[in-house]
Amino acid sequence: MSDPIQLFKDELNSVDIGKRRQSMKRLVDIAKAAGPDAAREKLIPFVQDRIDDDDEVLFEMATQLGDLGELVGGPDRASVLLQPLEALCNVEETVVRDAAAKSICKIIDLLPDQVAQGTAVPMVIRLANGDWFTSKVSSCALVASAYVKSNGSGKQQLLQLFCTQLAKDDTPMVRRAVAKQLGAICSVVEAQEQHAKVVPLYKEMVMNDQNETVRLLALEQSPIIAANIKDVSFVLDVVKPQFQELSWRIRNSVTKGLGELAKACGSDLSVSQLGPLLPPLLVDPEAEVRLTVCNQLVDFCNVVGAKQFRDICMPQLMAIAEQQDEDPRIKASAANVIMFAGPKLGKEYLSSDSVMPFVKRLVNDPGNSMEVTTKVLPHIDELIGNLNVESIQSFCKDVLIKMLDANEGFDWRARAAAAKALPIAAKELQKGGVSPDTFFEKNKLFDAFLELLNDRVSDVRETCANSFSVFHDVLGVEWTTRIALPCITDNLKNMSYLRRISSMKAITCLAKAGPDLSSSILKLFQIGLKDKVPNVRIAALVGMMECWKNLNQTDTEEIATTVKGMVDDEDDEVRMFALQMSTML
């Protein structure tokens, strides 16, 4: 049997960098094949001698070494992997060092505390005291993992190293690495050390560091620090002035964590401390800041509640959504927040004279950019469920009827959204004492809806088909017999086989609703089973299998004969589904 380690060595001696990279990606497989002893004694020393290879190969090496802990003998022996990874932490290429640091953290987590204290902790200290910034940067990412495994004196040494030596380094790259790890360190140190060392360092870096990138990175850690300390006022005192910073990058950075910071602060503090900061940010002169704050508002709304959110910034969001010259991305994000928060504010608010016209304009604009359309449409059905009866009628007549019409210039997604929303409108009207049957027929909404079964877009036809069962539940057998089934029957005569498949899906949805129409539905399935196009016959067979429990209470002799005859169909897939169906008869 070939020696897997020797094969691995031969492959790594190739002059082709691609082959060497692919070989290194199989390092875990080689270790499995070689066994723990050979992996420790032969494979790892060989890998360590390849540290001078190209960066692409070294990246794979750094990534794979982190997964070898169990394969070199488990927790008691995994420390053997630290030596090559320590060497990789000194290379110049950033992605290699980052991968090595991640792998070291995996190994440290695996090691018993005693082993880690004798191997990992000294390694972190060596890296932090290295001559080049590369090793110092790598050490910053390891301090938190090493701290967890350390004893009392080791913890103090690591914390001193991080907060005093590395944080005060003259090289901005090292201080940036420290700033990135502030949250991780804060989450593992004791409360006393948080307030004595970590929080003061965070404040110093945010407010006084001369390098703007260091300040930005430290600011991004604010939500994590706030979530891990008892008194978030320390973080708020640092964060709040940054919202008024002259540098838009600082404002943007602190705004990125607004949602998570609100979660850490809780509802009351978010309303009183963070709420007043939002209106100025929504009219910030820098578009990126406005976009960032809009993207954070769904999380903020979840924390403070819809009613508080309405009072804080709903008017500004409505103004942004209607600005013609606003960045489409910002308008889309604002529209998304409005459509998210609006239904939670209740029927009285949404149906009011000040809000309902705005909602109609927001939804009813075929000129909306794609960004706005994709944010608004998914919320239409939830919106309708939170309107009063008068507003639903108005919305159907002024908005949905236009969205259902392909000639009105709306995107196809609007027709799909309207098809999904219309049955919900019927249900809500019925709850409110209004006959949806009469209202829909009077305003030709049924005609527009049924036309979607012939839509040129597949998703629209499928949404329409799925909506039939909801209409059936709301309006009953009489409506289905009088309106739906004749329409589907006509569609089964359509020249387009795709339309006929959509009709099969609509029949299936109606059949799933219950056995009331089984006799009529079986006749329509029979038409589908005899269609000249195999795809339609397959759709009929699949549909019947999905809802057979609601159909087999009727006389199924004719259907059974047809299905058994299809076992010899000329199409392979039809025969397969026919065989499956025949077992159910």
C-alpha positions in Angstrom: 0.0 0.0 0.0 1.3 3.5 -0.9 2.5 5.7 1.9 0.1 8.7 1.9 2.7 11.0 3.4 5.2 10.2 0.7 2.6 10.8 -2.0 1.8 14.1 -0.3 5.5 15.1 -0.3 5.8 14.2 -4.0 2.8 16.4 -4.9 4.2 19.3 -2.9 7.4 19.1 -4.8 5.6 20.0 -8.0 6.5 23.2 -9.8 2.8 23.9 -10.5 1.5 26.1 -7.7 -2.1 25.0 -8.4 -1.2 21.3 -7.8 0.6 22.3 -4.6 -2.4 24.2 -3.4 -4.8 21.4 -4.1 -2.5 19.0 -2.3 -2.3 21.2 0.8 -6.2 21.3 0.8 -6.1 17.5 1.3 -3.9 17.8 4.4 -6.8 16.6 6.7 -7.3 13.6 4.5 -3.6 12.8 4.5 -3.6 13.0 8.3 -6.6 10.6 8.5 -4.9 8.1 6.3 -1.5 8.3 8.0 -2.8 7.9 11.6 -2.1 10.0 14.7 1.5 8.9 15.3 2.7 9.3 11.7 0.8 12.6 11.5 2.7 14.0 14.5 6.1 12.5 13.8 6.4 12.8 10.0 3.6 14.9 8.5 3.7 18.0 10.8 7.5 18.4 10.7 7.4 18.2 6.9 4.6 20.8 6.7 6.6 23.1 9.0 9.5 22.9 6.5 7.2 24.3 3.8 6.7 27.7 5.4 8.6 29.3 2.5 6.0 28.2 -0.1 3.7 30.6 -2.0 1.0 32.5 -0.1 -1.8 30.5 -1.7 -0.3 27.3 -0.5 0.4 28.8 3.0 -3.2 29.9 3.3 -4.5 26.4 2.7 -1.9 25.1 5.2 -3.0 27.6 7.8 -6.7 26.7 7.3 -6.1 22.9 7.3 -3.9 22.8 10.4 -6.8 24.1 12.6 -8.8 20.9 11.7 -6.0 18.4 12.7 -6.5 18.6 16.5 -8.2 15.2 16.8 -6.2 13.6 14.0 -2.8 14.1 15.7 -3.8 12.5 19.0 -6.6 14.6 20.4 -6.4 17.4 23.1 -3.3 16.1 24.9 -1.2 16.0 21.7 -2.8 18.9 19.7 -0.2 21.4 20.9 2.2 20.0 18.3 0.3 22.0 15.7 1.1 25.3 17.4 4.7 25.5 16.2 3.9 25.6 12.4 1.0 27.9 13.1 3.2 30.3 15.1 5.5 30.5 12.1 2.6 31.3 9.8 1.6 34.1 12.2 4.9 35.8 11.2 4.4 35.8 7.4 3.7 39.1 5.5 0.5 38.1 3.8 -2.5 39.2 5.9 -4.9 36.4 4.8 -2.4 33.8 5.8 -1.9 35.3 9.2 -5.6 35.6 9.8 -6.2 32.0 8.8 -3.3 30.9 11.1 -4.8 32.9 14.0 -8.2 31.3 13.6 -6.7 27.9 13.5 -4.6 28.6 16.7 -7.8 29.6 18.4 -9.4 26.3 17.5 -6.4 24.4 18.8 -6.3 26.5 22.1 -10.0 25.7 22.6 -9.3 22.1 22.3 -6.3 22.0 24.7 -6.6 21.1 28.4 -6.0 24.2 30.6 -2.7 22.9 31.9 -1.3 22.2 28.4 -2.5 25.5 27.1 -0.8 27.4 29.9 2.5 25.7 29.1 2.3 26.1 25.3 -0.3 28.5 24.0 0.1 31.3 26.5 3.9 31.5 26.1 3.4 31.4 22.3 1.0 34.4 22.5 3.6 36.3 24.6 6.4 35.5 22.1 4.3 36.8 19.2 3.4 40.0 21.0 7.1 40.6 21.8 8.2 40.0 18.2 10.4 42.4 16.3 7.9 42.8 13.4 4.4 44.2 13.4 3.1 40.9 11.7 3.6 38.8 14.8 2.1 41.5 17.1 -1.0 41.8 14.9 -1.5 38.0 15.0 -1.1 37.9 18.8 -4.0 40.3 19.2 -6.4 37.8 17.8 -5.2 35.1 20.2 -5.3 36.9 23.5 -9.0 36.2 24.2 -8.7 32.4 23.6 -5.5 32.2 25.6 -7.0 34.3 28.5 -9.9 31.7 28.9 -7.3 28.9 29.4 -5.0 30.9 31.7 -4.6 30.9 35.5 -4.6 34.1 37.6 -1.1 35.3 36.9 -1.3 34.3 33.2 -4.5 36.3 32.8 -2.9 39.4 34.3 0.1 39.0 32.1 -2.0 38.7 28.9 -4.3 41.6 29.8 -1.4 43.8 30.6 0.2 42.8 27.3 -3.0 43.6 25.4 -4.1 46.8 27.1 -0.7 48.4 27.7 1.9 47.1 25.3 0.0 46.2 22.1 -2.6 49.0 22.5 0.2 51.6 22.8 2.3 50.3 19.9 3.6 53.0 17.6 2.5 51.0 14.5 -1.1 51.8 13.5 -1.6 48.2 12.2 -1.1 46.8 15.6 -3.5 49.2 17.2 -6.1 48.4 14.6 -5.7 44.7 15.5 -6.2 45.6 19.1 -9.3 47.7 18.3 -10.8 44.7 16.4 -10.5 42.5 19.4 -11.9 44.8 22.1 -15.3 43.1 22.0 -13.8 39.6 22.2 -11.6 40.6 25.2 -14.5 42.3 27.0 -16.6 39.1 26.6 -14.1 36.9 28.4 -12.6 39.1 31.2 -14.1 39.5 34.6 -16.3 42.5 35.4 -13.7 44.2 37.5 -11.1 44.0 34.7 -13.7 45.2 32.2 -14.2 48.5 34.0 -10.5 48.8 35.1 -8.8 48.1 31.8 -10.9 47.2 28.8 -13.6 50.0 28.9 -11.0 52.8 29.5 -8.9 51.4 26.6 -12.0 51.4 24.4 -12.8 55.0 25.3 -9.2 56.0 24.7 -9.1 54.4 21.3 -12.4 55.9 20.2 -11.9 59.4 21.4 -8.2 60.0 21.3 -6.4 57.8 18.8 -4.8 59.7 16.0 -5.5 57.1 13.4 -9.1 57.3 12.1 -9.2 53.7 11.1 -8.3 52.7 14.7 -11.2 54.8 15.9 -13.6 53.3 13.4 -12.7 49.7 14.3 -13.0 50.5 18.0 -16.4 52.0 17.5 -17.6 48.9 15.7 -17.0 47.0 18.9 -19.4 49.2 20.9 -22.5 46.8 20.7 -20.4 43.8 21.9 -18.9 45.8 24.8 -22.3 47.1 25.7 -23.8 43.6 25.7 -21.1 42.4 28.1 -20.9 45.0 30.8 -23.5 45.7 33.4 -23.7 49.5 33.0 -24.1 50.5 29.4 -23.9 54.2 30.2 -20.1 53.9 29.9 -20.5 52.9 26.3 -23.2 55.4 25.6 -21.0 58.2 26.9 -18.4 57.3 24.4 -20.8 56.6 21.5 -23.2 59.5 21.6 -20.7 62.2 20.7 -19.6 60.2 17.7 -23.0 60.6 16.0 -22.2 64.3 15.6 -18.6 63.8 14.4 -17.4 65.9 11.5 -16.0 62.8 9.8 -18.8 61.0 8.0 -16.9 57.7 8.2 -17.0 58.0 12.0 -20.8 58.7 11.9 -21.3 55.8 9.5 -19.2 53.4 11.6 -21.1 54.1 14.9 -24.4 53.9 13.0 -23.6 50.4 11.7 -24.0 49.0 15.2 -27.1 51.0 16.1 -29.5 48.0 16.1 -27.2 45.7 18.2 -26.5 48.6 20.5 -30.2 49.1 21.1 -30.6 45.5 21.9 -27.8 45.8 24.5 -29.4 49.0 26.0 -33.0 47.8 26.1 -36.1 49.7 25.2 -36.1 52.5 27.8 -32.5 53.6 27.3 -32.8 53.2 23.5 -35.8 55.6 23.4 -34.2 58.2 25.7 -30.6 58.0 24.7 -30.5 56.8 21.1 -33.9 57.9 19.8 -33.0 61.7 19.7 -30.0 60.8 17.5 -32.0 59.3 14.7 -33.8 62.2 13.1 -30.5 64.1 12.4 -28.9 61.0 10.9 -31.9 60.5 8.5 -31.1 63.9 7.0 -27.3 63.5 7.1 -25.6 65.2 4.2 -23.7 62.0 3.4 -25.8 59.4 1.6 -23.9 56.4 3.0 -24.8 57.5 6.5 -28.5 57.8 5.6 -28.5 54.4 4.1 -26.7 52.8 7.1 -29.2 54.3 9.6 -32.2 53.1 7.5 -30.7 49.6 7.4 -30.5 49.6 11.2 -34.1 50.8 11.9 -35.9 47.4 11.7 -33.7 46.1 14.6 -34.2 49.4 16.5 -38.0 49.1 16.0 -38.0 45.6 17.4 -36.3 46.9 20.5 -38.3 50.0 21.3 -41.7 48.9 19.9 -43.7 50.2 16.9 -45.5 53.0 18.8 -42.3 54.5 20.2 -40.6 54.1 16.9 -43.5 56.0 15.1 -43.0 59.0 17.4 -39.2 59.0 16.9 -38.7 58.8 13.2 -41.7 57.7 11.1 -42.4 61.2 9.6 -38.8 61.4 8.4 -38.9 58.0 6.9 -42.1 58.8 5.0 -40.5 62.0 3.7 -37.4 60.0 2.5 -39.6 57.5 0.7 -41.3 60.2 -1.3 -38.2 62.3 -2.2 -37.8 62.0 -6.0 -34.1 62.8 -6.0 -33.1 60.5 -3.1 -30.8 57.6 -3.7 -33.0 54.5 -4.7 -31.1 52.4 -2.1 -32.1 54.7 0.7 -35.7 55.0 -0.5 -35.9 51.2 -0.6 -34.5 50.8 2.8 -36.8 53.5 4.2 -39.8 51.9 2.5 -38.9 48.5 4.0 -38.8 50.0 7.5 -42.2 51.7 7.0 -43.8 48.5 5.6 -42.3 46.6 8.5 -43.4 48.9 11.3 -46.7 50.1 9.8 -48.7 46.9 10.3 -47.6 46.8 13.9 -49.1 50.2 14.6 -52.7 49.0 14.3 -55.6 49.6 12.0 -56.4 53.0 13.4 -53.0 54.4 12.5 -52.7 52.8 9.0 -56.2 53.7 8.0 -55.9 57.3 9.1 -56.2 60.1 6.6 -52.6 61.1 7.1 -51.1 57.6 6.5 -53.4 55.7 4.1 -52.8 58.1 1.2 -49.1 57.8 1.7 -49.2 54.0 1.7 -51.3 54.1 -1.5 -48.7 56.3 -3.2 -45.8 54.1 -2.0 -47.4 50.9 -3.3 -49.2 52.4 -6.3 -46.2 53.9 -8.2 -45.3 51.8 -11.2 -42.2 54.0 -11.6 -40.7 52.7 -8.4 -37.1 51.5 -8.8 -36.5 47.8 -8.5 -34.9 48.3 -5.1 -38.0 50.0 -3.7 -40.4 47.4 -5.4 -38.6 44.4 -3.9 -38.8 45.9 -0.4 -42.4 47.1 -0.5 -44.2 44.1 -2.2 -43.5 41.4 0.3 -45.4 43.3 3.0 -48.6 43.9 1.0 -50.5 41.0 2.5 -49.5 41.9 6.0 -50.5 45.5 5.4 -54.0 44.5 4.2 -54.5 42.4 7.2 -54.0 45.5 9.4 -56.4 47.9 7.7 -60.0 48.5 8.6 -62.8 47.5 6.2 -63.2 50.9 4.5 -59.5 51.1 3.9 -59.3 47.6 2.5 -62.1 48.5 0.0 -60.3 51.7 -0.9 -57.0 49.9 -1.3 -58.5 47.2 -3.5 -60.2 49.7 -5.8 -57.3 52.2 -6.0 -54.2 49.9 -5.8 -54.7 46.2 -6.2 -56.8 46.4 -9.3 -54.0 48.3 -11.0 -51.3 46.0 -9.7 -53.2 43.0 -11.2 -53.2 44.6 -14.6 -50.1 43.8 -16.7 -50.8 46.9 -18.8 -50.4 49.3 -16.0 -46.6 49.2 -16.1 -46.0 47.4 -12.8 -43.3 44.9 -12.4 -44.4 41.2 -12.5 -43.7 41.0 -8.8 -46.5 43.4 -8.2 -49.0 41.0 -9.9 -47.7 38.1 -7.8 -48.0 40.2 -4.6 -51.5 41.3 -5.5 -52.6 37.7 -6.2 -51.3 36.7 -2.8 -52.9 39.7 -1.1 -56.4 39.5 -2.7 -57.6 36.4 -0.8 -56.4 38.0 2.5 -58.5 41.1 1.6 -61.5 38.8 1.0 -61.0 37.2 4.4 -60.7 40.6 6.2 -63.8 42.0 4.4 -65.8 38.9 5.4 -64.7 39.5 9.1 -65.9 43.0 8.8 -69.3 42.1 7.6 -68.8 43.0 3.9 -69.6 40.4 1.2 -66.2 39.9 -0.6 -68.0 38.1 -3.4 -70.3 41.0 -4.2 -67.5 43.6 -3.7 -65.0 41.8 -5.9 -67.5 41.1 -8.7 -68.7 44.8 -8.7 -65.1 46.1 -9.0 -64.0 43.4 -11.5 -61.3 42.1 -9.1 -62.2 38.5 -9.8 -61.8 39.0 -13.6 -58.4 40.6 -13.0 -57.3 37.8 -10.6 -58.4 35.0 -12.9 -56.6 36.5 -15.8 -53.3 35.9 -13.9 -53.7 32.2 -14.5 -52.7 33.1 -18.1 -49.9 35.5 -17.1 -46.7 35.3 -19.1 -44.6 34.9 -15.9 -44.5 31.5 -14.2 -44.3 32.8 -10.6 -47.4 34.9 -11.1 -49.4 31.9 -12.4 -48.2 29.8 -9.5 -49.1 32.4 -7.0 -52.5 32.7 -8.5 -53.0 29.0 -8.5 -52.1 28.8 -4.8 -54.6 31.5 -4.0 -57.6 29.5 -5.2 -57.7 27.4 -2.1 -57.7 30.5 0.2 -60.6 31.9 -1.9 -62.4 28.6 -1.6 -62.0 28.6 2.2 -63.4 32.2 2.4 -66.1 32.2 -0.2 -67.2 28.5 -0.2 -68.2 25.9 -2.6 -70.8 28.1 -4.4 -68.1 30.6 -5.5 -65.7 27.9 -6.6 -68.3 26.1 -8.6 -69.6 29.3 -10.2 -66.4 31.3 -10.8 -63.2 29.2 -10.3 -64.0 25.9 -12.0 -65.3 27.3 -15.3 -62.3 29.5 -15.5 -59.9 26.6 -14.9 -61.9 24.4 -17.4 -61.4 27.1 -20.1 -57.7 27.3 -19.3 -57.3 23.6 -19.9 -58.1 24.4 -23.5 -55.4 27.0 -23.8 -52.9 26.5 -26.6 -50.0 27.1 -24.2 -49.1 23.9 -22.2 -47.6 26.1 -19.5 -51.0 27.6 -18.8 -52.5 24.2 -18.7 -49.9 23.1 -16.1 -50.9 26.2 -14.0 -54.5 25.1 -14.2 -53.5 21.6 -12.9 -51.8 23.4 -9.9 -54.9 25.4 -9.3 -57.0 22.2 -9.3 -54.6 20.6 -6.9 -54.8 23.5 -4.5 -58.6 23.3 -4.6 -58.6 19.6 -4.0 -56.4 20.0 -1.0 -59.0 22.3 0.6 -61.3 19.4 1.1 -63.4 16.7 -0.5 -66.5 18.9 -1.3 -65.6 19.2 -5.0 -64.0 15.9 -5.6 -66.3 14.8 -8.4 -65.8 18.0 -10.4 -62.1 18.0 -9.8 -61.6 14.4 -10.9 -63.1 15.3 -14.2 -60.6 18.1 -14.6 -57.7 15.9 -13.7 -59.0 13.4 -16.3 -58.6 16.1 -18.9 -55.0 16.7 -17.7 -54.2 13.0 -17.8 -55.2 12.8 -21.5 -53.3 16.0 -22.5 -51.0 15.5 -25.5 -48.0 17.2 -23.7 -46.1 14.9 -21.2 -45.5 17.8 -18.8 -49.2 18.4 -18.4 -49.8 14.7 -17.8 -47.0 14.7 -15.2 -48.6 17.8 -13.5 -51.9 16.0 -13.3 -50.4 12.8 -11.8 -48.3 14.7 -9.3 -51.3 16.8 -8.3 -53.5 13.8 -7.8 -50.9 12.1 -5.6 -50.7 15.2 -3.4 -54.4 15.4 -2.7 -55.6 11.8 -3.3 -56.9 11.4 0.3 -59.6 14.0 -0.6 -60.5 12.4 -3.9 -60.7 8.7 -3.2 -64.1 9.0 -1.5 -65.7 9.5 -4.9 -66.1 7.1 -7.8 -62.5 6.8 -9.1 -63.0 3.9 -11.6 -62.5 6.0 -14.7 -59.4 7.8 -13.3 -58.0 4.4 -12.2 -58.4 3.0 -15.7 -56.7 6.0 -17.3 -53.8 5.9 -14.8 -53.2 2.2 -15.3 -53.1 2.8 -19.1 -50.4 5.4 -18.6 -48.0 2.9 -17.1 -47.2 2.1 -20.8 -46.9 5.8 -21.8 -44.3 6.7 -24.3 -42.7 9.2 -21.9 -40.3 7.8 -19.2 -41.3 10.3 -16.5 -45.0 9.9 -17.1 -44.6 6.1 -16.7 -42.7 6.6 -13.5 -45.3 8.8 -11.9 -48.1 6.6 -13.3 -46.6 3.7 -11.5 -46.4 5.6 -8.3 -50.0 6.8 -8.6 -51.2 3.3 -9.4 -50.0 2.0 -6.1 -52.4 4.5 -4.4 -55.5 3.4 -6.3 
